[in-house]
Amino acid sequence: MIGTSVEWYDFGIYATAAALVFPELFFPELDHALGTLMSFTTLFVGALGRPLGAIVFGHIGDKYGRKKALIWSLVLMGGGTVGIGLLPGYGTIGSSPPYCSS
């Protein structure tokens, strides 16, 4: 229950940032609606990864114990959140981080 709560909190924070901050931070050259759509696309990709995580951490929980699976999942979620916070914005590196423009 703790891991699920932290995961949904993490998704909630990311969804709020995707709606309010990411379009201006990563996609300023796009229309605001399209920038918001691109931001929510990254959230969608994360949601698609949940079943894969359930398979992997379900196996880890069965083989090594639920406590280790919980600790590793929380550490990886926290590391991912910190990594997102450290991403350079459009003003620093241009359009390279979020997508490749042609």
C-alpha positions as CSV (number, residue, x, y, z in Angstrom):
1,M,0.0,0.0,0.0
2,I,2.9,2.4,0.8
3,G,4.5,1.8,-2.6
4,T,1.3,2.3,-4.5
5,S,0.6,5.5,-2.6
6,V,4.0,6.9,-3.3
7,E,3.7,5.9,-7.0
8,W,0.3,7.6,-7.4
9,Y,1.6,10.6,-5.6
10,D,4.6,10.7,-8.0
11,F,2.3,10.4,-11.0
12,G,0.1,13.1,-9.6
13,I,3.0,15.5,-9.2
14,Y,4.3,14.7,-12.7
15,A,0.8,15.2,-14.2
16,T,0.5,18.6,-12.5
17,A,3.9,19.6,-13.8
18,A,3.1,18.2,-17.3
19,A,0.0,20.4,-17.4
20,L,1.4,23.6,-15.9
21,V,5.2,23.7,-16.3
22,F,6.5,21.4,-18.9
23,P,4.9,23.0,-22.0
24,E,6.7,26.3,-21.4
25,L,9.9,24.7,-20.1
26,F,10.5,22.0,-22.8
27,F,8.2,23.0,-25.7
28,P,8.1,26.8,-25.9
29,E,8.3,26.9,-29.7
30,L,5.1,24.8,-30.1
31,D,1.5,26.0,-29.7
32,H,0.5,25.8,-26.0
33,A,-2.1,23.0,-26.7
34,L,0.4,21.0,-28.6
35,G,3.1,21.5,-26.0
36,T,0.7,20.3,-23.3
37,L,-0.2,17.3,-25.5
38,M,3.6,16.4,-25.8
39,S,4.0,16.8,-22.1
40,F,1.1,14.4,-21.4
41,T,2.5,12.0,-24.0
42,T,5.5,11.5,-21.7
43,L,3.1,10.8,-18.8
44,F,1.3,8.2,-21.0
45,V,4.6,6.4,-21.8
46,G,5.3,6.2,-18.0
47,A,1.8,4.7,-17.5
48,L,2.5,2.1,-20.2
49,G,5.6,1.1,-18.2
50,R,3.6,0.2,-15.1
51,P,2.7,-3.4,-16.2
52,L,6.3,-4.1,-17.0
53,G,7.3,-2.9,-13.6
54,A,4.6,-5.0,-12.0
55,I,6.0,-8.1,-13.8
56,V,9.6,-7.3,-12.9
57,F,9.0,-6.3,-9.3
58,G,6.4,-9.1,-8.8
59,H,9.2,-11.6,-9.7
60,I,11.7,-9.8,-7.4
61,G,9.1,-9.8,-4.6
62,D,8.5,-13.6,-5.0
63,K,12.1,-14.5,-5.2
64,Y,13.8,-12.1,-2.8
65,G,11.0,-10.8,-0.6
66,R,8.5,-8.0,-0.7
67,K,10.5,-5.7,1.4
68,K,13.4,-5.7,-1.0
69,A,11.0,-5.2,-3.9
70,L,9.4,-2.3,-2.1
71,I,12.7,-0.6,-1.3
72,W,14.0,-0.9,-4.8
73,S,10.8,0.3,-6.4
74,L,10.8,3.4,-4.1
75,V,14.5,4.1,-4.7
76,L,14.0,3.9,-8.5
77,M,10.9,6.1,-8.4
78,G,12.7,8.7,-6.3
79,G,15.7,8.5,-8.6
80,G,13.5,9.0,-11.6
81,T,11.8,12.0,-10.0
82,V,15.2,13.6,-9.2
83,G,16.4,12.9,-12.7
84,I,13.3,14.7,-14.2
85,G,14.0,17.6,-11.9
86,L,17.6,17.8,-13.2
87,L,16.7,17.9,-16.9
88,P,17.9,21.0,-18.6
89,G,15.1,23.1,-20.2
90,Y,14.7,24.5,-23.7
91,G,16.6,27.7,-22.8
92,T,19.7,25.7,-21.8
93,I,19.9,22.9,-24.4
94,G,17.2,23.6,-27.0
95,S,14.8,21.0,-28.3
96,S,17.2,18.0,-27.9
97,P,16.0,16.5,-24.6
98,P,12.3,16.0,-25.2
99,Y,12.2,15.0,-28.9
100,C,14.2,15.2,-32.1
101,S,12.9,17.9,-34.5
102,S,13.4,17.5,-38.2
